[in-house]
Amino acid sequence: MPPKTKGKGRKAATRKKKKNSSPGVEAEAKHRLVLLEKELLQDHLALQREEACRAKASEDRLKQRLQGLEAELERTQSEGRAVYAEMSRQRQALQKELGTRSKRLEEEVRGLRERLETCQREAKTAREEAERALREQDGTLTELRAHVAHMEAKYEEILHLKACCSQDNLNCLLAKLRAVKPQWDAATLRLHTRHKEQLRRFGLNPLDL
């Protein structure tokens, strides 16, 4: 709208013109005034429409930018959730693998300890049996030596009797010796066989002794 001062001035000029001019001039002035006001109103409306268009364009750009930011935020959050899920899966898989490996190692250690204890017991048993076999071997050798010494003494006694006795007595003694000899041989063979069996049971070769 035109300023009030201008309106008052125009009205005063109009009143003066009413007094001093003809009706045709007054009508033309009114028409010009209406055209001017209409032009001003159109300019004002055009400015408002232009401002509205700029505001709408700015709003659209802001909405588009906001949608882009929201989409980027959603994508970032989705990627973050995916990364977190993958890290959680890998962590769980690693924990499971470590648990399985730890359990397997514990079982292996337990098995090795049991095997070690078993080997120690078997070694102790074998050592005790070997010591017992050696003691039995020493006893058997002692018995054999005693038996051989006894036989040697008997043969010496026989030889001594042979030199001192008559032929009949000698024949009698020889017959007795022939009767006793199988018993001595059998006893010697039993001792020798038992000794070899004990040595073989403990992985020893009788010929090496």
Sequence and secondary structure as in RCSB ss.txt:
>XXXX:A:sequence
MPPKTKGKGRKAATRKKKKNSSPGVEAEAKHRLVLLEKELLQDHLALQREEACRAKASEDRLKQRLQGLEAELER
TQSEGRAVYAEMSRQRQALQKELGTRSKRLEEEVRGLRERLETCQREAKTAREEAERALREQDGTLTELRAHVAH
MEAKYEEILHLKACCSQDNLNCLLAKLRAVKPQWDAATLRLHTRHKEQLRRFGLNPLDL
>XXXX:A:secstr
   HHHHHHHHHHHHHHHHHS HHHHHHHHHHHHHHHHHHHHHHHHHHHHHHHHHHHHHHHHHHHHHHHHHHHHH
HHHHHHHHHHHHHHHHHHHHHHHHHHHHHHHHHHHHHHHHHHHHHHHHHHHHHHHHHHHHHHHHHHHHHHHHHHH
HHHHHHHHHHHHHHS HHHHHHHHHHHHHHHHHHHHHHHHHHHHHHHHHHHTT  GGG 
